[in-house]
């Protein structure tokens, strides 16, 4: 494809004649001048068709173009500070691949329900383009950080025989006559991987059959989960703050134009550097008592309003550690100094975005885990392989999970996670 130049590379082709293949995002008709906003998947550029500089057939074809017609344009790019993106293309020739039908998403306000029903087309808009390019860079930054810090990518299964995060949010399917479930997390398998390879991570889709309609929830979302042997709670929080800071600073550096499209306040993100503040669950409850929730009882989990109040006290993400054991998963290690709490922590993002990381130390005690499995009324036979990890070479170990969609929502400052993934799956929504 040596004859095709992409918009993302246009700066290195100023003054040269180039050919670009893509679509018409929209058009402004000025009589003898046609201003085309042209896109090719890597960006947008203003293309100007002047009647005197093209053939009569080309100019007539240009005037007939409708939004999202597919076209091939040939012209000379030049720097133009007033144009979107800073460059403008003087068109010398234009070929129409297809004259599009009336496009349903026009440059006017549309309702969210309409846009979600046309998600396959909405993805073409500048805003969605910016969000998903940021998402892609976040994912690359995640992989880069782990790959460069000694973690090995080891995949975990999507179909599992048991729950990880409670049995009430499982999607069940028939697996040749026996029940199986879409994974809630790769963590349990990742613990086995860590016992084999030391430092590992898995990255893939996870599923929660949670009947929630909040702006933070999807039924299918992507999560990255590192796990490492001999890791402590303090190790986890140190890794977490370095990891999240790297993601944010990478996006600031490499997706500045996309953040500009979203009108993101960059000063908020520039503060995301280590160390992060760290408070206990008990200290967090005290914050709530002083800031609008005087009756919040010790021992309950935080909801979105509570997490927002806690995070508002800080200008960086904040770790809340040592939650009550009763509200955390069966595998969390109890604090030897206070068994009522566990050696775990959640990382709350600023600006009201809530938990983006959850994790901590996993119990290495076989007897304790057997009692926990019985207490939570889980089928022990489904966890025998997991208990083997405590029978053969058990060690202290830690890990966490970071949700991609909530991270994208926070970094982009979006109102709802439905814009953070190409095709969101939500309660009562599976189309398109």
C-alpha positions as CSV (number, residue, x, y, z in Angstrom):
1,X,0.0,0.0,0.0
2,X,2.9,2.3,-0.8
3,X,0.6,4.6,-2.8
4,X,-1.6,5.4,0.3
5,X,-0.7,8.1,2.9
6,X,-2.5,8.2,6.3
7,X,-3.7,11.3,8.0
8,X,-1.7,10.4,11.2
9,X,1.5,10.7,9.0
10,X,0.6,13.8,7.1
11,X,3.2,16.1,8.8
12,X,6.0,14.2,7.0
13,X,4.4,14.7,3.6
14,X,3.8,18.5,3.5
15,X,4.3,19.8,0.0
16,X,4.2,16.4,-1.6
17,X,1.4,15.0,-3.7
18,X,-0.3,12.2,-1.8
19,X,-3.2,9.9,-2.2
20,X,-5.5,9.2,0.8
21,X,-8.3,6.6,1.0
22,X,-11.3,7.1,3.4
23,X,-14.7,8.6,3.9
24,X,-16.4,12.0,3.9
25,X,-17.2,13.0,7.5
26,X,-19.1,16.1,6.4
27,X,-19.0,18.9,3.8
28,X,-19.5,22.6,3.5
29,X,-20.6,23.9,0.2
30,X,-19.2,27.4,-0.7
31,X,-20.1,27.3,-4.4
32,X,-16.8,27.1,-6.3
33,X,-15.2,25.9,-3.1
34,X,-16.1,22.6,-1.4
35,X,-14.7,22.0,2.1
36,X,-14.6,18.3,2.9
37,X,-13.9,16.9,6.3
38,X,-12.1,13.7,5.3
39,X,-11.4,10.8,7.6
40,X,-9.4,7.6,7.0
41,X,-9.5,5.9,10.4
42,X,-6.3,7.4,11.7
43,X,-7.6,11.0,11.9
44,X,-9.5,13.8,10.3
45,X,-8.3,16.5,7.8
46,X,-9.9,19.4,6.0
47,X,-9.7,18.8,2.2
48,X,-10.4,21.7,-0.1
49,X,-11.8,21.2,-3.6
50,X,-11.5,24.3,-5.8
51,X,-13.5,24.2,-9.0
52,X,-10.6,25.6,-11.1
53,X,-8.1,23.0,-9.9
54,X,-10.1,19.8,-10.7
55,X,-11.9,18.4,-13.7
56,X,-15.6,19.4,-14.2
57,X,-16.5,15.7,-13.6
58,X,-14.6,15.6,-10.3
59,X,-16.2,18.9,-9.1
60,X,-19.7,17.7,-10.0
61,X,-19.1,14.4,-8.2
62,X,-17.8,16.3,-5.2
63,X,-21.0,18.4,-5.0
64,X,-23.1,15.3,-5.0
65,X,-21.3,13.7,-2.1
66,X,-23.2,12.9,1.0
67,X,-21.9,12.2,4.5
68,X,-20.0,8.9,4.8
69,X,-19.5,8.5,1.0
70,X,-16.3,6.5,0.5
71,X,-13.7,8.4,-1.6
72,X,-10.1,8.5,-2.6
73,X,-8.5,11.9,-2.7
74,X,-5.2,13.0,-4.3
75,X,-3.7,16.4,-3.3
76,X,-1.0,18.4,-1.7
77,X,-1.1,18.9,2.1
78,X,0.1,22.1,3.7
79,X,0.3,23.4,7.3
80,X,-2.8,25.4,8.2
81,X,-3.1,26.4,11.9
82,X,-6.8,27.4,11.4
83,X,-7.7,23.9,10.1
84,X,-8.7,21.1,12.4
85,X,-5.5,19.1,13.1
86,X,-3.3,21.9,11.8
87,X,-3.1,20.7,8.2
88,X,-5.2,21.2,5.0
89,X,-5.3,19.2,1.8
90,X,-5.5,21.0,-1.6
91,X,-7.4,18.4,-3.7
92,X,-6.2,17.7,-7.3
93,X,-8.3,14.7,-7.9
94,X,-11.2,12.8,-6.2
95,X,-12.6,9.3,-7.0
96,X,-15.9,8.2,-5.6
97,X,-15.9,4.6,-4.4
98,X,-19.5,4.8,-3.2
99,X,-22.1,7.5,-3.0
100,X,-23.5,6.8,0.5
101,X,-27.2,6.7,1.3
102,X,-28.8,9.3,3.7
103,X,-26.6,8.8,6.8
104,X,-28.7,8.5,10.0
105,X,-26.3,10.3,12.3
106,X,-26.0,13.9,11.2
107,X,-24.1,16.8,12.7
108,X,-26.9,17.6,15.1
109,X,-27.8,16.4,18.6
110,X,-29.2,12.9,18.9
111,X,-30.5,11.1,21.9
112,X,-28.3,8.5,23.6
113,X,-30.7,5.7,22.9
114,X,-30.6,6.5,19.2
115,X,-26.8,6.7,19.2
116,X,-26.5,3.4,21.1
117,X,-28.9,1.7,18.7
118,X,-26.6,2.9,15.9
119,X,-23.3,2.2,17.7
120,X,-21.8,0.6,14.7
121,X,-22.1,4.0,12.9
122,X,-21.6,6.2,15.9
123,X,-18.0,4.9,16.2
124,X,-17.1,7.0,13.2
125,X,-17.6,10.3,15.0
126,X,-14.6,12.4,16.2
127,X,-15.5,12.0,19.9
128,X,-15.8,8.2,19.7
129,X,-12.7,8.1,17.5
130,X,-10.8,10.0,20.2
131,X,-12.1,7.8,23.1
132,X,-11.2,4.5,21.4
133,X,-7.8,5.6,20.3
134,X,-7.1,6.5,23.9
135,X,-8.4,3.1,25.0
136,X,-6.0,1.5,22.6
137,X,-3.1,3.4,24.0
138,X,-4.1,2.6,27.5
139,X,-4.1,-1.1,26.6
140,X,-0.7,-0.8,25.0
141,X,0.7,1.1,28.0
142,X,-0.6,-1.7,30.3
143,X,1.1,-4.4,28.3
144,X,4.3,-2.3,28.0
145,X,4.5,-1.7,31.8
146,X,4.0,-5.4,32.7
147,X,6.3,-6.7,29.9
148,X,9.0,-4.2,30.9
149,X,8.7,-5.1,34.6
150,X,9.3,-8.8,34.5
151,X,5.6,-10.0,34.3
152,X,4.8,-12.8,31.9
153,X,1.5,-12.9,30.0
154,X,-0.3,-16.2,30.7
155,X,-3.8,-16.5,29.4
156,X,-6.7,-17.8,31.6
157,X,-9.9,-19.5,30.5
158,X,-13.2,-17.7,29.8
159,X,-15.2,-20.8,30.7
160,X,-14.8,-21.8,34.3
161,X,-16.4,-24.4,36.7
162,X,-16.8,-22.0,39.7
163,X,-17.2,-18.5,40.9
164,X,-14.5,-16.0,41.8
165,X,-16.4,-13.0,42.9
166,X,-19.6,-14.5,44.4
167,X,-22.2,-16.8,42.9
168,X,-25.0,-14.3,42.3
169,X,-23.5,-12.6,39.3
170,X,-22.6,-15.7,37.2
171,X,-23.6,-16.2,33.5
172,X,-24.3,-20.0,33.4
173,X,-24.0,-22.1,30.2
174,X,-24.3,-25.8,29.5
175,X,-20.9,-27.5,29.0
176,X,-21.7,-30.9,27.5
177,X,-24.2,-31.7,30.3
178,X,-22.6,-29.9,33.2
179,X,-22.9,-26.3,34.2
180,X,-20.1,-23.9,33.4
181,X,-19.8,-20.1,33.8
182,X,-18.4,-17.2,31.9
183,X,-15.4,-16.0,33.9
184,X,-15.8,-13.2,36.5
185,X,-12.0,-13.0,36.8
186,X,-8.8,-14.8,35.8
187,X,-7.4,-14.5,39.3
188,X,-7.7,-18.0,40.7
189,X,-6.0,-19.4,37.6
190,X,-3.5,-16.6,37.8
191,X,-2.5,-17.7,41.3
192,X,-1.6,-21.1,39.8
193,X,0.3,-19.3,37.1
194,X,2.2,-17.2,39.6
195,X,3.3,-20.4,41.5
196,X,4.8,-21.6,38.2
197,X,6.3,-18.4,36.8
198,X,6.6,-16.0,39.7
199,X,5.2,-12.8,38.1
200,X,2.4,-13.1,35.7
201,X,-0.6,-11.2,34.3
202,X,-3.7,-12.1,32.3
203,X,-5.7,-9.7,30.1
204,X,-9.1,-10.4,28.7
205,X,-12.9,-10.1,28.9
206,X,-14.8,-10.8,32.1
207,X,-18.5,-11.1,32.8
208,X,-20.8,-10.2,35.6
209,X,-24.5,-10.9,35.5
210,X,-25.2,-7.9,37.7
211,X,-28.6,-6.3,37.2
212,X,-27.2,-2.8,37.5
213,X,-28.0,0.3,35.4
214,X,-25.4,2.6,36.9
215,X,-22.9,4.6,34.8
216,X,-20.1,2.5,36.1
217,X,-21.3,-1.0,35.2
218,X,-21.2,-3.3,32.1
219,X,-22.0,-7.0,32.0
220,X,-19.0,-7.6,29.8
221,X,-15.8,-5.7,30.4
222,X,-12.0,-6.1,30.0
223,X,-9.7,-6.5,33.0
224,X,-5.9,-6.9,33.4
225,X,-4.9,-8.9,36.4
226,X,-1.3,-9.2,37.6
227,X,-0.3,-11.8,40.3
228,X,3.1,-12.4,41.8
229,X,4.6,-14.7,44.4
230,X,5.9,-13.4,47.7
231,X,4.0,-10.1,47.2
232,X,2.6,-8.2,50.2
233,X,-0.2,-5.6,50.6
234,X,2.5,-2.9,50.6
235,X,4.0,-4.4,47.4
236,X,0.6,-4.4,45.7
237,X,0.0,-0.7,46.5
238,X,3.5,0.3,45.3
239,X,3.1,-1.6,42.0
240,X,-0.4,-0.2,41.6
241,X,0.6,3.4,41.9
242,X,3.6,3.0,39.6
243,X,1.4,1.2,37.1
244,X,-1.5,3.6,37.0
245,X,0.8,6.6,36.9
246,X,2.6,5.2,33.9
247,X,-0.7,4.7,32.1
248,X,-1.9,8.2,32.7
249,X,1.4,9.9,31.9
250,X,1.7,7.9,28.7
251,X,-1.8,8.9,27.5
252,X,-0.9,12.6,28.4
253,X,2.2,12.3,26.2
254,X,0.9,10.3,23.3
255,X,-2.8,11.1,23.0
256,X,-2.8,14.8,23.7
257,X,-4.8,15.6,20.5
258,X,-7.5,13.1,21.4
259,X,-7.8,14.5,25.0
260,X,-8.1,18.0,23.4
261,X,-11.1,16.7,21.3
262,X,-12.7,15.6,24.6
263,X,-11.9,18.9,26.2
264,X,-10.3,17.1,29.1
265,X,-8.8,19.2,31.9
266,X,-5.2,17.9,31.8
267,X,-4.1,19.5,35.1
268,X,-6.1,16.8,36.9
269,X,-4.2,14.1,35.1
270,X,-0.8,15.7,35.5
271,X,-1.0,15.2,39.2
272,X,-1.3,11.4,38.9
273,X,2.3,10.5,40.0
274,X,3.6,8.4,42.9
275,X,3.1,8.2,45.8
276,X,-0.7,8.0,46.1
277,X,-2.4,8.7,49.5
278,X,-3.2,5.6,51.5
279,X,-5.9,5.4,54.2
280,X,-7.5,2.5,56.1
281,X,-11.2,1.6,55.7
282,X,-11.7,2.9,59.2
283,X,-10.2,6.2,58.3
284,X,-12.4,6.3,55.2
285,X,-15.5,5.8,57.4
286,X,-14.4,8.7,59.6
287,X,-14.2,10.9,56.5
288,X,-17.7,9.9,55.6
289,X,-18.9,10.8,59.1
290,X,-17.5,14.3,58.7
291,X,-18.7,14.8,55.1
292,X,-22.4,14.1,54.8
293,X,-22.8,10.5,56.0
294,X,-22.8,10.7,59.8
295,X,-24.6,7.4,60.2
296,X,-22.6,5.3,57.9
297,X,-21.9,2.0,59.8
298,X,-18.5,0.4,60.1
299,X,-18.6,-2.9,58.2
300,X,-20.7,-1.9,55.2
301,X,-19.3,-1.7,51.7
302,X,-19.0,1.7,50.0
303,X,-21.3,2.7,47.3
304,X,-20.7,5.2,44.5
305,X,-21.6,8.3,46.6
306,X,-19.3,7.2,49.4
307,X,-16.4,6.5,47.1
308,X,-16.9,10.0,45.6
309,X,-16.8,11.8,48.9
310,X,-13.7,9.9,50.0
311,X,-11.8,10.6,46.7
312,X,-12.8,14.3,46.8
313,X,-10.5,14.7,49.8
314,X,-7.5,14.0,47.6
315,X,-6.1,15.3,44.2
316,X,-4.7,11.9,43.3
317,X,-6.1,8.4,43.3
318,X,-6.3,7.1,46.9
319,X,-5.8,3.6,48.2
320,X,-8.3,2.4,50.9
321,X,-6.9,-0.6,52.6
322,X,-7.9,-3.2,55.2
323,X,-11.6,-3.5,54.5
324,X,-13.8,-5.7,56.8
325,X,-13.4,-9.4,56.0
326,X,-17.1,-9.9,55.8
327,X,-17.5,-7.8,52.7
328,X,-14.5,-9.1,50.8
329,X,-13.9,-12.3,48.8
330,X,-13.3,-15.6,50.5
331,X,-9.6,-15.8,49.4
332,X,-8.4,-12.5,50.9
333,X,-5.8,-12.9,53.6
334,X,-6.9,-11.7,57.1
335,X,-4.7,-9.1,58.8
336,X,-2.7,-11.0,61.5
337,X,-3.0,-8.0,63.8
338,X,-6.7,-7.6,63.3
339,X,-8.5,-10.6,61.8
340,X,-11.7,-8.5,61.3
341,X,-10.1,-6.9,58.3
342,X,-8.2,-8.2,55.3
343,X,-4.9,-7.3,53.7
344,X,-6.6,-5.8,50.6
345,X,-7.1,-2.4,49.1
346,X,-9.1,-0.6,46.5
347,X,-7.8,2.3,44.4
348,X,-10.4,5.0,44.1
349,X,-10.0,7.4,41.1
350,X,-10.5,11.1,41.6
351,X,-13.4,13.1,40.2
352,X,-16.1,10.7,41.2
353,X,-15.0,7.7,39.1
354,X,-14.8,5.2,42.0
355,X,-12.8,2.0,42.2
356,X,-10.5,1.2,39.3
357,X,-8.3,-1.4,41.1
358,X,-9.2,-4.0,43.6
359,X,-6.7,-6.5,45.1
360,X,-4.3,-7.4,47.9
361,X,-2.8,-10.4,49.5
362,X,-4.4,-13.9,49.0
363,X,-4.5,-16.3,51.9
364,X,-1.8,-18.9,51.7
365,X,-3.4,-20.9,54.6
366,X,-5.1,-24.2,53.5
367,X,-7.1,-24.6,56.7
368,X,-8.4,-21.0,56.5
369,X,-9.4,-21.3,52.9
370,X,-11.2,-24.6,53.5
371,X,-13.2,-22.9,56.3
372,X,-13.9,-19.9,54.0
373,X,-15.2,-22.1,51.2
374,X,-17.6,-23.8,53.7
375,X,-18.6,-20.5,55.2
376,X,-19.5,-19.0,51.8
377,X,-21.3,-22.3,50.9
378,X,-19.2,-22.9,47.8
379,X,-18.8,-26.4,46.3
380,X,-15.5,-27.6,47.6
381,X,-15.0,-30.0,44.7
382,X,-14.8,-27.2,42.3
383,X,-12.0,-25.6,44.2
384,X,-9.8,-28.6,44.9
385,X,-7.3,-27.6,42.2
386,X,-7.2,-24.1,43.8
387,X,-6.6,-25.7,47.3
388,X,-3.7,-27.7,45.8
389,X,-1.8,-24.5,45.5
390,X,-1.8,-24.3,49.3
391,X,-0.8,-28.0,49.6
392,X,2.2,-27.9,47.3
393,X,4.6,-25.0,47.8
394,X,2.3,-22.3,49.3
395,X,3.7,-18.8,49.6
396,X,2.4,-15.4,50.4
397,X,1.3,-13.7,47.1
398,X,-0.6,-10.7,45.9
399,X,-2.4,-9.4,42.9
400,X,-5.1,-7.1,41.6
401,X,-7.5,-6.4,38.8
402,X,-7.8,-3.1,36.8
403,X,-11.0,-2.5,34.8
404,X,-10.2,-1.0,31.4
405,X,-13.6,0.7,30.9
406,X,-13.6,2.5,34.2
407,X,-10.0,3.6,33.6
408,X,-10.9,4.9,30.2
409,X,-13.9,6.7,31.6
410,X,-11.8,8.4,34.2
411,X,-8.9,9.4,32.0
412,X,-11.4,10.7,29.3
413,X,-13.8,12.1,31.9
414,X,-16.8,10.4,30.4
415,X,-20.3,10.4,32.0
416,X,-20.9,6.7,31.3
417,X,-18.8,3.6,30.6
418,X,-20.9,2.8,27.6
419,X,-18.7,5.0,25.5
420,X,-15.4,3.3,26.6
421,X,-15.9,0.1,24.7
422,X,-16.8,-0.4,21.0
423,X,-19.9,-2.5,21.6
424,X,-21.1,-2.2,25.2
425,X,-23.1,-5.0,26.8
426,X,-25.5,-3.7,29.5
427,X,-28.7,-4.8,31.2
428,X,-31.3,-5.2,28.4
429,X,-28.7,-4.2,25.7
430,X,-27.0,-6.6,23.4
431,X,-27.6,-5.0,20.0
432,X,-25.7,-4.2,17.8
